[in-house]
Amino acid sequence: MDFIFWFVAVFALLYGILLLALPKARLAPVLEKQLIQKGNSNPTEEDIAKKLKQFRIYGVVCLAASGVLTALLLTGGIF
C-alpha cells in the first residue's frame, strides 16, 4: 500500500510543478477549448484568465498534498 502512496505523492509533485511551470501561452489554447466544450461558445480573456488562475491554484494544492503525503510516509506511513 505504501508503494501506491509513494506513486501518488510523486505524481502529485510532478503534476503540480507542471501546472505552475507551463507558460500562459501554452495553456491558453487548451483552456479555451475546455471552455468551448463546457458550453461557453465565445470565451473572453477574462474567462481564460480566471481558468488559468484556477489551474495555478490546483498546482499549489498538488504540491501541498504531495508534501503532506511524503511527510506521512517518511514518518512511518499511514498504517
N, C-alpha and C positions, 0 to 999 in steps of 0.2 A: 504494500500500500504506500510505503514511503517513496518508492520509485515513481509512482503516479504523481504524488505531490511535488516531487522534485521536477518532474516534467512540466507540470502546470506552473510552477514557480519560474522556471527558465523561460517558458513560452510567454508568460505574462511580462517578464522583464524585456524580452526581445520585442514583443508587440508594443509595449509602452514606449520603448526607445524609438521604434519605427513611427508611431503616431506623433511623437514630439519632433522627430528629426526631418520628416518629409516637408519640403517647402510647400507653400501655398499654391504655387504654380502646378505642382504635381497632383495635389489633392482637389483643386477646384473643379476640373472636368468630371472627376468621379463623383464628387458631391452634387454637382449639377445633374448628372444622370440619375442619382438616387432620388433627388427631389422631384424630378420629372416622373420617375416611376411611382412615387408616392402620391401623385396627383397634382403637383404644382407644375402646371404646364409652362409657366414662364417665371422661373426663379430669379429674383433680383440679387444684386451683390450683397445686400443686407442679409438675405436668407442664406446665401453661401457662407458669409462671414460668421453667422450665428451657428451654422452646422460645423464650420471649421473650429470654432471655439469649443463646441461640444466634443469634437474629436480630441482636441488638446486636453480637455478635462479627463476624458477616458484614458489618455496616455498617462496622466499623473496617477489616476486611480489604479491602473495596471501596475505601475512601478511601486506604489504603496502596497498593493496586495502581494506582489512578489516579495517585497521586503519583509512583510509580516509572516508570510508562509515560510520564507527562508529562515527567519529568526526562530520560528516554532520548530522547524526541522533540525536546526543546529543545537537547540537546547533540549533535545530528547525526543522529538517527534510528537505526533498527535496522540498516539496510543501508548 
